[in-house]
Amino acid sequence: MKKEYIFLEEKQKCYSPKQIRNWLNDSILLEKGDIQRIFKDKQKYKSLIECWHASLYALAIKKRLGYEFLLCPSDSPDIHFLNKNGANTDKQEGFQVEVRELFKKDNFDDNYEKLVEEIWKSKGNKRYGKCHLLLALRLTIKNFKLKKFVELINDKKYCWSFERIILSIFTEKEKEWTFFEVFPSLYFPKVGKMSFSLRNDNQYWY
């Protein structure tokens, strides 16, 4: 991965994926075991939701590449990924991530053109420099048409400023998140991917 340097505000708090998991579990207890109440309340749990999706991305990176990142919530963009090994040095290596969930409010009706257009309307004008856009799929779809989605999101009419756009898809049966690098598509139709399993990859938590 390319080296970038992150400048954090003084006393800005950072979390490991384990700490974010504990944060989520504590919030579930507060909501009397109803995890859906957390993901429905975007205002109250905005930072937690973003950190949870980002933490799974960080774990997939750890599994694939061996790097460990601490996650620092922010506003613009949503999360700073800070190299854990350099967390206490003057030059803090890392990168930035903007998070967007794709869920029912997008009124998805198998219209991929409309879905990509909605993403562009909400994130296309963001200018954060070296930043990844993480799209967390929470739509109820049996067979997501990845090839069509990649073709549309790489259409030249969209001038994305993001260094990468990552689509994360959760498979309920395997309890696994798969992260597809949908932009830029350098070797289409082959799409780069990595994964993290909540069931089988416990050794990668840190």
Stockholm file with secondary structure:
# STOCKHOLM 1.0

chainA/1-206         MKKEYIFLEEKQKCYSPKQIRNWLNDSILLEKGDIQRIFKDKQKYKSLIECWHASLYALAIKKRLGYEFLLCPSDSPDIHFLNKNGANTDKQEGFQVEVRELFKKDNFDDNYEKLVEEIWKSKGNKRYGKCHLLLALRLTIKNFKLKKFVELINDKKYCWSFERIILSIFTEKEKEWTFFEVFPSLYFPKVGKMSFSLRNDNQYWY
#=GR chainA/1-206 SS CCCCBCCCCTTCCCBCHHHHHHHHHHHHHHTTTCHHHHHHCTTTTHHHHHHHHHHHHHHHHHHHHCCCEEEEECSSSSEEEEEGGGTTSSSCBEEEEEEEEECGGGCCSSCHHHHHHHHHHHHTTCCCSSEEEEEEECSCCSSCCHHHHHHHHTCTTCCCCCSEEEEEEEETTTTEEEEEEEESCTTTTSCCEEEEETTTCGGGCC
#=GC SS_cons         CCCCBCCCCTTCCCBCHHHHHHHHHHHHHHTTTCHHHHHHCTTTTHHHHHHHHHHHHHHHHHHHHCCCEEEEECSSSSEEEEEGGGTTSSSCBEEEEEEEEECGGGCCSSCHHHHHHHHHHHHTTCCCSSEEEEEEECSCCSSCCHHHHHHHHTCTTCCCCCSEEEEEEEETTTTEEEEEEEESCTTTTSCCEEEEETTTCGGGCC
//
